Amino acid sequence: MKTQKSSLESPHFPVMLSEIIRVCSPSKGGLFVDCTFGGGGYSKAILKFPNTKVIGIDRDKEVLSIAKNLESQFKKRFKFYQIKFSQMDTVIENNVDTIIFDLGLSSMQLNNFKRGFSFKSKEKLDMSMGLTNLSAQKVINTLSESNLKLIIKVLGEEREASKIAKNIVKERINKKITRVDELVKIIEKSKKNNFSNKINPSTKTFQAIRIFVNKEISELMDGISKATKLLKPGGKILIVSFHSIEDKIVKFFFSNFSKNKSNPSRYLPENKMDEELIFFEKYVNKVIKASKLELIKNNPSRSAKLRYAIRSKSEFSYPKNFYQKFSQYLNLEATNV
């Protein structure tokens, strides 16, 4: 029986491109920020509309040639910065019309086996998306068993985290774990009676390690906070997420800071929010998913969820309770290696 490929093992192209274009309406023109430039799919599509300007951002140096080519084609309308999107406020001023995040791995990252993202790789453990000194190899061989267990359990939502962490520590006593296939064997050994036909047994552990290496939770939280600050009133923030932690964070941020924030209890007086903490107009808690046609062409898009919110006129202020809400993840990412 064939095992289906996971979303980390298949080709990647701009997910829900037609839906993104429909929501952000580039036909009206304006300034757009593509926070996860990758292969440039969203940026290229937006630049087809004559009155648009696009700023591309990506932490990955591998995309530089694609970005430079686009800069040469659209010298006055496209600019690229190799930075983390949490740093966007260092290169962008206010009054942005639309900011887009696609939080999935790009095909370039996945298909380059030297990067260590793919389960098929026999290269060194890396998983760095760029602009970090940390690697999966260092994480696997340095962290304590208890910390590894927590990372795999919480960030990967892996039920067999305890057994996997225990076997990692057991193996590295005899020999340093340096290659992807070595880690895969350990995970498979730990989950030998729990294989699923739907996803690769290494999926959740790889997700957890990748998130930890690249500090993806804090990047996302800082990124959407900065994006909200930079948007003009009526501007839109669009986020495509691929796993439950990301979607949980995005959903909370949009709904908790919108004008129609729900009351904790219908028996309590109406909650009067500080005007400065209402970042968005009435938020419609609706997830947009890929069309049936796209699912046929690109099966990994089955796990993609698109949410968007529209900026209100209120001034931005630091959303303290947002960071408090997800402190468990942030504290875990801050674990010393």
Summary of the structure (lengths in Angstrom):
residues: 337
radius of gyration: 20.6
end to end distance: 40.3
largest distance: 62.3
contacts: 1079
relative contact order: 0.15
helix: 46%
strand: 13%
